[in-house]
Amino acid sequence: MDGKGWTTWGEGVSFGLENGMAVIPYALLKYYRKLNLSGSEAMLLIHLLSFRQVEGIDFPSLEELQVVTGRSISVLAGELQKLMKEGFISIDGDNDELRDIHYERYNFSGLYGKLGAYLATVVQEHEQDKHAGGYATSAPRAASGGGFGTPPSSPSQLGAEEESRNLFSIFEKEFGRPLSPMECETISSWVDQDRYPEELILLALKESVFAGKVHFRYIDRILLEWARNRVKNAQDVKDYTQKFRNGGR
């Protein structure tokens, strides 16, 4: 490479550095598999950290994450939900009273706590090996259950995750836009915590479309009312609706 080539190369490096650098925990790069994270999930965490540090964006949209990852919005939404469900990240909300704005941000304390706990086991096992007259040659495996890593998903958990992803796609079609992470979390909580059947959630969505009130609060109210009245399937919905229209509650 001649002098001009090196100058051009140096200018390119300089431009790249001026665009900012993100500080990523080396423990995340080294031990993400020990925490039962996939490569794409670890990369998603890195992107979230980078958005905050370099772009000043505490809560990037799914569209912004899609641009930097090249992955579909439904897959990203599923991975974000998994990271939240397993305690790696959470969402904090706050209000700016002066500007009358509600804003949200990702909280990484869960990730740092898991990394710190795992590093503590690494140091502890090295110390134990030294006292035993040997030296550890590799990091310990993540616990298969109740430890610092996340236990492998059971068939029922995998089924619930797949069910949530299907619901994400259907809701996006009805809403005519990508869902926000908070909306994805709401759908997942209906499935995982409230144990609403997929059939019932879709019927509530259908009711909201017919009523012209396609928003999550309205759908949630429908599901709550059905739950109070022991409406559990399509036939129950039909019977309850007929009873309601006849004026008998």
N, C-alpha and C positions, 0 to 999 in steps of 0.2 A: 504494500500500500504506500503510495507517495505522500508527500507532505499535505497536499490538498485533501486527499482521502482521509488522512488522520484528523484533519481539521473538521471535516464534515462529520466524521464519526463522533468527535468530541462535542460538537454542537448538538448532535442528536442525543447524546447522553445527558448533556446539560439540560436540554429541554425536558427530557423525561424526569430528571431529578426535580426540576422546578415545578412539575405538576404534583409533587407531593409524594411522601412515603408513609406507609402504614406500618405500625409496630404490631407484629403478630407474635403471640406467645410461642416460643419454640417448643414448649411441651405439647401444644396442640398439634403441631406438625409431626412431632416424634411419636406421640402416644395416642393419636385419635382412634387408631384401631383397637387399642386396649380399652377404650371407652365404648366400644361397639358402634362407632360412627363409620359410615361409609365415606369414601373419598369425596363424593359429591356433597354430602352433608357437612363435612369438614370445610370444603371449599365455600359452601354457602355461609358458614360462620365467618370465614375469613372476609368474604365480601361485605357482610354486615358490619364487621369491625372497620373495614376500609372505608365504607360509606361514612361512618361516623367520624373517623379521624381525618380523612382527606377531603371529603365533600361537605362535611358538616351536616350530614343528613342522618338523624337518629332513627328514622322510621321509613326506610326506602319502600316504595311501592312495588307490587309484584311486577309491574311493567319495567321498572328500573332494574330489578333483579334479573328479569328475563334478558335484557340487553347485555348485561355483563356475563351471564352464565350461558346464554344460548339454549336454555331449557324451557319447556312449556310451562305456562302459568299454573296449570293444574298440578304438575309434578312439584313445582316450587311450593305451592300452597300445602301439598301433602307433607313435604319435608319440613316446612316451618312448623306445621302442626305437630309433627313427630318430635321435633326439637323442644317445643314447648311442653308437650305431654311428658317427655322424659326429663324435664327439668334443666335443660342446657340454657334455655333463654326464657324470658317472660316479657310481658308487655306492661309498661307503666303508663298511666294516663294522668294528665294534669291540666289545669285551666290557667290561661293568662287572662286575668280579670281586666287588666288595662286595655287589652285589645279584643277582649271577649272571644278568645280562641281556645278551643280544646285541642290539645296535641298529645301524641303518643310517642313512645320511644322504646327500643329494645333494651332489656336489662340482661347483662351478661354475668351477673353474680353467680348464677347456677353453674355456668361453664367454668368459671374460675375456681369455684368451690370443688367441683369434680376433679379438675386438674391438680389442685393443691392436695386433695386427699390422696390421689393416686401417687403423686410425687412423694408424699410422706411414706407410703408403703414401700416405694422403691428404696428410699434411704433406710427405712427400718430393716428391710431384708438384707441390704448390704451390710448393715451393722451386725445383724445376726450371723451372717456368713463369716464375717471377720472373726467374731468371737468363737465361731466353730472351727476356725483354722482354715477356712476357704474363702473364696471370693466369688461373688455373683457374676455370672456371665451374661445374663439377660434380664430384662425387666419382667416382673411378675405378670401373670395373666390376669385379666379382669375377672372378677368374681362372676360365677355363672348365675347367681341369684342373690339380690340384696346387698351386693358389694358396690364398688365405685363405678363399675361399668353397668351398662343396661343389659338385663338378661335378654336372650334371643326371644323374638316375638313368637308367641304361640299361634296355632292355626286360627283361634278365635280372634286374637289381636290383629293378625294379618287380614282376616275377613272384615273386621271393623274399619281398618285403614282403607281397604279397597272400596268398601261401601261409602266412606266419606268422600273419596276421590270421585266416585260416580255422582254423588250428590253435588259436589262442587261444579262439575260440568253442567248438570241440569240447571242449577241455580244461575250459573253464568249465562246460559242461553235465555232463560226467562227474564233476567235482569238486563240483558243486552250489554253487559260489560264484565270485566274481570272482577272477582271478589277481592275485598281487602283482607289482610291477615286476620283482623278482628272478626270479620264475617265468617271466614273459614273456621276460626276457633269456635264461633257460635254453633255452626253446623256440627262440628265434631263433639261439642259438649252435649248437643241433643242426642247424638248416637252413643257416646261413651258414658256420660254421666246420667242423663235423664232416661236413657234406654228406650227412646222412642223408635219404633220400627221405621225403616226407610219408607215403607208404604204410607205411613201416617204423616211423615214429614212432607212427602210429595203431595199428599192430599191437602195439607195445610197451605202449601205453596199455591196449589190450584185454586183454593178458596180465595187467597189474597189476590190472585190475578183476576178472578171473576169480580171481586169487590173493587178492583181498581186501586188497591192499596198494597203495592208490591214493595214492602220493606220489612226488615227483619223483626221489628218490634211488633208489628201486626201479626206476623206468622207465629211469633213466640206466644202472643196472647191466645191465638187459636189453639196451639198445642197445650197450653196450660189449662184452658177451659175444657178441652177434651179429656185431659188427664183427670181433672176434678170430677168429671162425669163418667169416668171409666170407659171412655171411647178408645178402643184398642186396634181396630181394623176398619177396612172399607165398609163392611156391613154396619158396624157400629156408627160410623160417620153418617151413613145413609139414614139409619133409624133416628139418630140424634137430630139431624137436620130436619127430617120430616116432623118430628115431635116439636121442634123449636118453631117451625113455620105454622104448626097448628095451634101455637100459643100455649102448649103444655110443657113446662120445664120439669 
